[in-house]
Amino acid sequence: MQPELAPVSREAQPSEEAPALGVASRLTDDRDLFDVLDFPLDLRADVYPHPRFERTLAATVKDVRLLGQAPWVRSAGKLELAIQSEGYKFPAPPAELERPAKPAMEREPAPGKHVIDLPALPDGEEPPKKKLIRPLPTADTVVFKDRLLYLLQPPLDGLFDGRQLAVPFEPFPYQLEGIAFLMPRHAALLADEMGLGKTAQAILSLRLLFHQGIIRKGLLVAPKPLIHNWCRELKLWAPDLPFEVFPSDPELRRQTWYVSNCPLKLINYEALSRDAETAADPNLFFDVVLLDEAQRIKNPGSKTADAVLGLHRARSWALSGTPVENRPEDLANIFAFVEPGRVPPDASPKDLARLTNGMILRRTKDIVQSDMPPRLMRDLDLDLSPGQKYTYEKAEKEGIVHLNSLGETITVQHVFQLVMRLKQICNFDPLTGESAKLERLVSDMEEVAASGQKAIVFSQWVEPLATIAAALEKFNPLQYHGRIPQAERTPILDRFKADPNAHVILMSYGTGSVGLNLQFTNYVFLFDRWWNPAIEDQAINRAHRVGQKRPVTVTRFLCTNTIEARIADVLEAKRKVFNDLICQADKPSSMGLSESEIFGLFDITARPKRG
Amino acid sequence: MTLVLSAGGTTAVTDTPNAPAPTSTVSPQLVGFLSIVHDAGGLLGGYLITNSWGRPVEFRLTTAVSPNKVQQILYGPTLTEYLHADLIGKALVEKASVVPGLIVVDALPALALRSRVDVPVVAVVPRGNEVLLASGAEEYVSLANPRSPAGVVLPAKFAADRELIEKRLEAVDPAVDLSEPFLRVREAVAEARKLGVTARAA
């Protein structure tokens, strides 16, 4: 707006408008001196918007390059925490084995007085923790997931205390160690001394592996007389594990090989030899093959050994209390099954321990059960009766004359025949029937029966057993030997155990010395001696085994100044070495009698022609 | 997820990053045992799922995690619980192919897992840790059970789980000692470390 000009007069009133810049006030003060003209001056300022001032102010931050780089600034790193995981699923057992059989219900207590185990009062101290026994992966299991298979299995200690798995009694700690040894191994020889429960250990190992789904098909090979025993033990130690015995009919056996889905099949060595071709079919594969009395394959090239070696299998387990029955090579031959190629057939005895390291478990009663009742050995030296003596001397004299007359045509069989003849006379005089041994046996049996005990009598031959049975009639003797049909054998053993009046069982070494559990007997009589101390030990251990509560008295009858005494001397010397078979490098070449030793039993000059 | 089948042996199940967690229904008869192990590489988790009588059904383990200084500062006092419950515990439970009816842990911080998963969680109390328990008495509820001589505890916030926990513990075989499977887990973790498996999972 432009100011309007107006004339100045003296009477002009002071403007209501404010004087500009102080000049007006001075003019007012000097009003009298000057003519003041009113001059309307309006100096108000108008504000006009300017686009530049409409913009908001913003600061631009620019990194100083030097400070944004190492080493001037250190990164805080990743703030997020992260992990990755890896998982392993375990094999599932077959549906029928998903849940173990529950232990049988406890029986209701009978009426009457009972002894009650009161719980111990706490004494403030915790009992020392037992070391848990667990199957651990072997050194040659190198893949982590395979090692996990065993590392994460629960300890064996709690499994068999009657709460999880039905077992007749809780296995001993050394037996749990045996199970922990077998379970993770694909190649194993359990060589415990007879009587320590190899059968139970093997069955429980199989049972656990079946339960864990690690194995699904198993084959058990055992001597024919022991198949019944295995069936009984399987029902006892693995009631939830289905098993099937190969029938004797070849066509039915073929069905069992190919059609049957039974998890565990049992076959005897003889049937397996006959089915060798079928058994070697690559379509037949077993997760585990278990050989009982594995010394049966000690002869390489035999039909039995070939049939066993032909089986296609993932795990090879062998059981034998006498893996070296005669020669160190026996062990190498068993290992041809356990782990083919590991032990060369010509391996020296010194190398055997190294080559089989970690694959053999051998315990003796001395080691595992210091509290086991003792085995009392009683060598009963008897003089032949007059009739026996006459017959014996005559037979020996004539026999030696005959042998010498053979000259270079003599063979060990000729000498052997004479030995057998003389041993039989030591048992009974064929002319008069006299027997110093039998007289003594009857006398001893009076004592055994009077104390309510039971006894086993072993003989090399079956015929004398019938004579002995007649003499021991009042003790209700039972007989168990090769001429007893298979089907009747188990009932005989059951009766011997259950019948309190059956005080004695008469057995042949060949049939009764292996695989039987007769720990309810406390007396063993060796009516005559076997050729091999290992077989005698097996026989004795029918009674002196796990579960035996009382001392076992073993009586070895020996007729003085006879062939029996001479054989006993040779065998005794060998027995000392035999005890260290597994752990000693310098093993004897044979545990029985060698040819030269048999010739040495008599004072004969004839020797077989060589070459 | 990669599956490698092995006849008669364990089956490896490896998870890949960002793979969706398997959806499973709860198997009440199964029990999970979660152990957080401290080692030179940091913390790592082992998780064993067993059936009611202690037989292994599945096993998972994690790589080791070691929080750096900044992470320790940023997570502050929540770090331990975060590592035990969120990072390791939850991941293992979710990645497993089966969901157990009960999870047992061997460290109190891992009890926080309960708020991350819909499965009851209890901790076995190692002997000598009664003092530790007493200090956080209001946070835990004790439960006596013959399968754990020193008892078990559950988070007080989830005290309502008590009845279900008792029921599921009852189904566990009486011969099972709840602290025993942790020995197996630690042994397996040590074995994994020896064979470089924990590094391979990373």
HADDOCK unambig.tbl for C-alpha pairs under 7 A between the chains (distance, minus, plus):
assign (segid A and resid 76 and name CA) (segid B and resid 70 and name CA) 6.53 0.50 0.50
assign (segid A and resid 79 and name CA) (segid B and resid 71 and name CA) 5.97 0.50 0.50
assign (segid A and resid 83 and name CA) (segid B and resid 62 and name CA) 6.41 0.50 0.50
assign (segid A and resid 83 and name CA) (segid B and resid 63 and name CA) 5.65 0.50 0.50
assign (segid A and resid 83 and name CA) (segid B and resid 65 and name CA) 6.49 0.50 0.50
assign (segid A and resid 83 and name CA) (segid B and resid 202 and name CA) 6.95 0.50 0.50
assign (segid A and resid 84 and name CA) (segid B and resid 62 and name CA) 5.45 0.50 0.50
assign (segid A and resid 84 and name CA) (segid B and resid 63 and name CA) 5.61 0.50 0.50
assign (segid A and resid 84 and name CA) (segid B and resid 201 and name CA) 5.98 0.50 0.50
assign (segid A and resid 84 and name CA) (segid B and resid 202 and name CA) 5.63 0.50 0.50
assign (segid A and resid 85 and name CA) (segid B and resid 15 and name CA) 6.43 0.50 0.50
assign (segid A and resid 85 and name CA) (segid B and resid 60 and name CA) 6.55 0.50 0.50
assign (segid A and resid 85 and name CA) (segid B and resid 61 and name CA) 5.39 0.50 0.50
assign (segid A and resid 85 and name CA) (segid B and resid 62 and name CA) 4.02 0.50 0.50
assign (segid A and resid 85 and name CA) (segid B and resid 63 and name CA) 6.23 0.50 0.50
assign (segid A and resid 85 and name CA) (segid B and resid 201 and name CA) 5.97 0.50 0.50
assign (segid A and resid 86 and name CA) (segid B and resid 13 and name CA) 6.10 0.50 0.50
assign (segid A and resid 86 and name CA) (segid B and resid 14 and name CA) 4.65 0.50 0.50
assign (segid A and resid 86 and name CA) (segid B and resid 15 and name CA) 6.18 0.50 0.50
assign (segid A and resid 86 and name CA) (segid B and resid 60 and name CA) 5.45 0.50 0.50
assign (segid A and resid 86 and name CA) (segid B and resid 61 and name CA) 5.57 0.50 0.50
assign (segid A and resid 86 and name CA) (segid B and resid 62 and name CA) 6.35 0.50 0.50
assign (segid A and resid 86 and name CA) (segid B and resid 201 and name CA) 6.00 0.50 0.50
assign (segid A and resid 87 and name CA) (segid B and resid 12 and name CA) 5.80 0.50 0.50
assign (segid A and resid 87 and name CA) (segid B and resid 13 and name CA) 4.62 0.50 0.50
assign (segid A and resid 87 and name CA) (segid B and resid 14 and name CA) 5.82 0.50 0.50
assign (segid A and resid 87 and name CA) (segid B and resid 59 and name CA) 5.50 0.50 0.50
assign (segid A and resid 87 and name CA) (segid B and resid 60 and name CA) 4.00 0.50 0.50
assign (segid A and resid 87 and name CA) (segid B and resid 61 and name CA) 6.45 0.50 0.50
assign (segid A and resid 88 and name CA) (segid B and resid 10 and name CA) 5.84 0.50 0.50
assign (segid A and resid 88 and name CA) (segid B and resid 11 and name CA) 5.16 0.50 0.50
assign (segid A and resid 88 and name CA) (segid B and resid 12 and name CA) 4.42 0.50 0.50
assign (segid A and resid 88 and name CA) (segid B and resid 13 and name CA) 5.46 0.50 0.50
assign (segid A and resid 88 and name CA) (segid B and resid 58 and name CA) 5.59 0.50 0.50
assign (segid A and resid 88 and name CA) (segid B and resid 59 and name CA) 5.15 0.50 0.50
assign (segid A and resid 88 and name CA) (segid B and resid 60 and name CA) 6.23 0.50 0.50
assign (segid A and resid 89 and name CA) (segid B and resid 10 and name CA) 5.36 0.50 0.50
assign (segid A and resid 89 and name CA) (segid B and resid 11 and name CA) 4.84 0.50 0.50
assign (segid A and resid 89 and name CA) (segid B and resid 12 and name CA) 6.49 0.50 0.50
assign (segid A and resid 89 and name CA) (segid B and resid 57 and name CA) 6.06 0.50 0.50
assign (segid A and resid 89 and name CA) (segid B and resid 58 and name CA) 4.37 0.50 0.50
assign (segid A and resid 89 and name CA) (segid B and resid 59 and name CA) 6.46 0.50 0.50
assign (segid A and resid 90 and name CA) (segid B and resid 9 and name CA) 6.75 0.50 0.50
assign (segid A and resid 90 and name CA) (segid B and resid 10 and name CA) 4.64 0.50 0.50
assign (segid A and resid 90 and name CA) (segid B and resid 11 and name CA) 6.40 0.50 0.50
assign (segid A and resid 90 and name CA) (segid B and resid 56 and name CA) 6.57 0.50 0.50
assign (segid A and resid 90 and name CA) (segid B and resid 57 and name CA) 5.13 0.50 0.50
assign (segid A and resid 90 and name CA) (segid B and resid 58 and name CA) 5.73 0.50 0.50
assign (segid A and resid 91 and name CA) (segid B and resid 8 and name CA) 6.28 0.50 0.50
assign (segid A and resid 91 and name CA) (segid B and resid 9 and name CA) 6.15 0.50 0.50
assign (segid A and resid 91 and name CA) (segid B and resid 10 and name CA) 6.08 0.50 0.50
assign (segid A and resid 144 and name CA) (segid B and resid 192 and name CA) 6.99 0.50 0.50
assign (segid A and resid 145 and name CA) (segid B and resid 10 and name CA) 5.77 0.50 0.50
assign (segid A and resid 146 and name CA) (segid B and resid 9 and name CA) 6.27 0.50 0.50
assign (segid A and resid 146 and name CA) (segid B and resid 10 and name CA) 6.59 0.50 0.50
assign (segid A and resid 148 and name CA) (segid B and resid 188 and name CA) 6.75 0.50 0.50
assign (segid A and resid 149 and name CA) (segid B and resid 9 and name CA) 6.60 0.50 0.50
assign (segid A and resid 149 and name CA) (segid B and resid 10 and name CA) 6.24 0.50 0.50
assign (segid A and resid 151 and name CA) (segid B and resid 184 and name CA) 6.65 0.50 0.50
assign (segid A and resid 151 and name CA) (segid B and resid 188 and name CA) 6.42 0.50 0.50
assign (segid A and resid 152 and name CA) (segid B and resid 56 and name CA) 6.39 0.50 0.50
assign (segid A and resid 152 and name CA) (segid B and resid 184 and name CA) 5.42 0.50 0.50
assign (segid A and resid 152 and name CA) (segid B and resid 188 and name CA) 7.00 0.50 0.50
assign (segid A and resid 153 and name CA) (segid B and resid 55 and name CA) 6.09 0.50 0.50
assign (segid A and resid 153 and name CA) (segid B and resid 56 and name CA) 6.32 0.50 0.50
assign (segid A and resid 154 and name CA) (segid B and resid 54 and name CA) 6.01 0.50 0.50
assign (segid A and resid 154 and name CA) (segid B and resid 55 and name CA) 6.19 0.50 0.50
assign (segid A and resid 158 and name CA) (segid B and resid 175 and name CA) 5.86 0.50 0.50
assign (segid A and resid 163 and name CA) (segid B and resid 175 and name CA) 6.47 0.50 0.50
assign (segid A and resid 213 and name CA) (segid B and resid 8 and name CA) 7.00 0.50 0.50
assign (segid A and resid 214 and name CA) (segid B and resid 8 and name CA) 4.94 0.50 0.50
assign (segid A and resid 214 and name CA) (segid B and resid 9 and name CA) 6.52 0.50 0.50
assign (segid A and resid 215 and name CA) (segid B and resid 8 and name CA) 6.62 0.50 0.50
